[in-house]
């Protein structure tokens, strides 16, 4: 249940890539149709994932009868998240969108208790509590703005709840399928779902992206879609839902502060207090106690 050094390095890279992606996505969807933008990102990400899988010799074939399970995993983990996220991001500040989206660990713990009989360790409850208080603090300076944009708030909270539920499913479904293959096919399902939506609702808004928008799209193709989804799927499969959720709690903090730097969003005192609380939440996962080593003297007496 603990993170290896390799997993920790991947987690740091995941945090940086997804945290910085919030303002980068905001730049991409300011003037570009959001579903169209996301379709381009996912389509390109799938190409990079497939090329890597071929180079690494990973078997990408779908086992017989596995498609219903792949769809069951894809809907809460990626379809709902990608569709609602880009719509909400047009309605809310990028930093605060990241905070709302990463209420996921709280939902993951609650759904684990309600539907999956998941046993949550006491230190994870402490982490969830600290993360929840930090989230409330970060949102406190935006309550008046959020009440003016209730649709965006509700959309992203529903997406976070769906992701929390899907995180519980990830550890229990299709465990025999390679993680990269599962990630690839879940994103294929997402693309198939999003293409008709952008055709029906956004066809009249399609245009060639600008250079800045292409930069946002390419960043998402390579890092936010291909790399981060593969790493996240690995964490979600190897760690309990509470631990995997809390392990990425630095992402909204980085999202808030990178949005301040790139988009000029103003910091408040709550941001800094919340940063300390979320770091505390993160420590409940990354600083897990190691099993006590056997006493050599006792071993010799046996």
C-alpha positions, 0 to 999 in steps of 0.5 A: 500500500506504500509508494515505491521510489519509482511511484513517488517520482511518477506521482511528482511528475503527475502532480506537476503536469496536471496542476499546471494544466488547469490554467493551460486548459483555461487558455485553451477553452477561453475562445475555443468550443470546449468539447471540440477542444477536448476531442482534439486533446484526447485524439492526439493523446491516444496516438501517443499512448498507442505508439508508446504501447507498441514500443514497449511491447504492451498487449493492447488487445481487449479480452473477450467479453471485457467491453462492458466492463471497460465502458463501466469504468470509462463512464465515471472515470473519464467520460463524465469528467472530461465532458463536464470539466471543459464546460465548467471551466468556461464558467469558473476560474481555473484555480477554483475549478481545480479545487472543486474537481479535487474534492474527489478524495472525499467522494472516494472515501464516502462511496468506498464506505457506502457501496464497497465496504472499504476499510479506511485507515484512521490516518486517511480520515485525518487526511480527508478531514484536512483536505476538506477544510483546506478545500472549504478555505480555498472556496471561501473567498469565491462563494459570491462568485460561485453563487453567480455561476451555480451551473459550473459549480454543480457540473464540476462537483458531479464530475468529482463525485463520479471520479471518486466512485470510479476510483473505487471501481478501478481496484476491482474491475479488469485487474488482469488487463494491463493498466496502459491498455485499460487507460487507452480503451477508456479514453477511446470510449470517451472520444466516441462519446464526445465526438457526437456531442461536439458535432451536434452542439458545436459544429458551427463553432469549429475553427482552426485553433490559434498558436496559443490554443495549439500549445494548450492542445499539444500539452494536453495530448502528451502530458495531461492525457497520455502520461497523466492518465496512465500514471493515475490508472496505475495509482488507482489500481495499486492504492486504496481509494482514500490513499490514491485520492489524497496522493494527488491533493497537491494538484489543486494547490498547484492549479491555484498558484499557477493560475495566479502566476499565468492568469493573474488570479489574486491570492488570499490568506486562505490559499496559504492556510489551505496549502498547509492543510493539504500538505498535511493531508498529503503526508498521511499517504506519503509518510505511511509508517513502515512495518517494524523490522524483526528484532534480530535477538528475538529471531535468534531465540526462536 
